[in-house]
Amino acid sequence: MYFGNVPHKVTAGLEETRKRGPAGPGVSDEVRLDRMDHWPVMEKKGRCKYPGCKGIVRIKCSKCDVHLCITSERNCFLEFHKMT
């Protein structure tokens, strides 16, 4: 999804990750940014999918089905679901 002439930071990062190797099905911007029913749930360990983060976490978004960090140093869960 584009905002003006500049691609969204998270969307661009996810596209770059997809080019480097196999990736699971992507989350559409409409679902990721809808602010409805995105709850952190505990799951098996997985790598954080936020672009630039390499954390190993047990937290996953219940709606997007994507592992994301929520720690005292970073909150990839919040950043992934924001439009900044």
HELIX and SHEET records of a PDB file:
HELIX    1   1 LYS A    9  ARG A   20  1                                  12    
HELIX    2   2 ASP A   29  ARG A   32  1                                   4    
HELIX    3   3 CYS A   76  PHE A   80  1                                   5    
SHEET    1   A 2 TYR A   2  PHE A   3  0                                        
SHEET    2   A 2 VAL A   6  PRO A   7 -1                                        
SHEET    1   B 2 PRO A  40  ARG A  47  0                                        
SHEET    2   B 2 ILE A  56  CYS A  61 -1                                        
END                                                                             
